[in-house]
Every structure is written in structure tokens, then in C-alpha cells.
Amino acid sequence: MYQLTFSEQSIHELNRLDKFTQLDVITPISTLKPSDLAHPREPLGRFHRGEREYYRLRAGDYRFYFEVRGDTLHTHYILHKNSLEDFLLRNKLPVSEQQLVEQHSKFWKYLESLTK
């Protein structure tokens, strides 16, 4: 088993959930084995960003984005499956967090303009 560490964003997202939901969401990542990471299968995936290797794990309505650091799984992001941020990250679009916020509001304004 691996030790889990979380970024500030990940902790913030977890703290927004009730305790039972936190347990449900954390269980899949806390039970990962080296063999799972060696040969990822759904709901686990692997991708590269620059020279880093990241993993994505679906857990309920959330996705964990993490990397392996020795015996530690460091979770960079926990994102809701239907969020714009998750879409951008899954599609490997290079954007900063500030750009995500800006694009998020513009995206929704654009969608609203289509209904008028």
C-alpha cells in the first residue's frame, strides 16, 4: 500500500464533502497496488505532462490526478467529473489556474448567449 499526500487544492475539495462521502471517494485511491499502476485499467489511467507521469483515477463523481513519488501517491487535483477544469486537464490543454477561472466564466456566458 502507498502513503497518500494531498495538495492544497485536493484537501480543500475533500473538506467540502461530508465525512461519509470523503471515505467513499478516498477508498479507491487508498487501495491501489503497484501492480495496478504498472498496468492501469479503467477506472485508472496514465498520461504524461512534459517529463512527468500522472495518473487519473475515477472515484464516484470525482477524479483524482496524482503522481507516484516512491512509496507515496501525491494527489495534485481532485475535480468533479463534470467540471470544466476536469475536461481541460483530461484533454491535456495547457492552462494555468487563473486561466481556468477566466475561461470558466467566459464559457458559461457563451453558453447562456446561445439560449437567447
N, C-alpha and C positions, 0 to 999 in steps of 0.2 A: 504494500500500500504506500501511497505517496502522502507527503505532508502538503497541505493546501495553504497558499497565501493569496491575499486579495489586494488589488489596487484600491485607491480611494473611491473610484467610480463604482467598483464592484461592491464594496462594503456599503456605500450609500444606497445602491439598488437593493441589496439584501435587507437593509434596515427598513425599507419601505414596505416590506412584506410582513405578514403576520408570522408568528413562530412556526406554526404547522406547515405553512407554505414554504418557509425557509428550509425546513427539514426535507420536504418533498423535492425541492429544487436542488439541494446540496447532495442528496443521496447518490445520484448517478455519477457525479464527478469524484465523490469521495471513495467510490468503489472501483475506480479504474485500476487496471493492472498494466504492467509493462507490455504484456502480450497484446492488450487492446490497442495500445499506442503504436506498436510495431506494425499492426495490420488493421488500420481503422475501418470499421464498418458502421453503417447507419445505426445509431444517431450520431456517431463520431466521424469527423472529417479532419483532413490535414491540408494546409496550404502554406505558401511561402510569401513573405513580405520582405523584399530585399534579401538579406542573407539570413533572416530569422525564419524558423519553422514554428508555425502556430497550429493550434487545434481548435476545432469548433465542436461543441457538444450541445445537442438539444436536450433540454430537460423541461418537460411541460411546455409552458408558454414562453420560456426563456432560452437564450443561447449563451453559453459560456465561451469566451475566447481566451485561450490560455497557451502558455508555453511550458516546456519541461526544462527545469533548472536542476539537474542532478536528481535528487530524490524528492524534489518539490515541484508541484504544479502551481505556477503563478498565474492567477486569473487577472487578465488585463481589463476585460469588459464583461458585464452581464447585461444583455439587452433583450427587450421584449421582442418576440418573433415578428410582430407586425410593425415595428418601428422603422422609420427612415434610416436611422443610424445603423440598424442591423442590415438593412438592404445594401447600404453603401459599403459596409465592411465585408459582407459576403461577396459582393461583386468587385472587391479589391480596388475600389475607387480611392485615390489618394487625396484625402481631405483632412483638415485639422478639425479639432472640436469646435472652434469658433465658426469655421465654415459650415459644419453640420448644423449649428444653431441657425445661422443665416439662411441656409438652404431649406431648413425645415419650415421656417415661417414663410418663405417665398413659395415653397412647394404647396403649402396649404392655401395660400392666397391664389395661386394659379388654379388649383382645383375648384375653389369657390367661384372663380371667374368663369369657369366652364359651365357652371349651372345657371348662369344669368342669361 
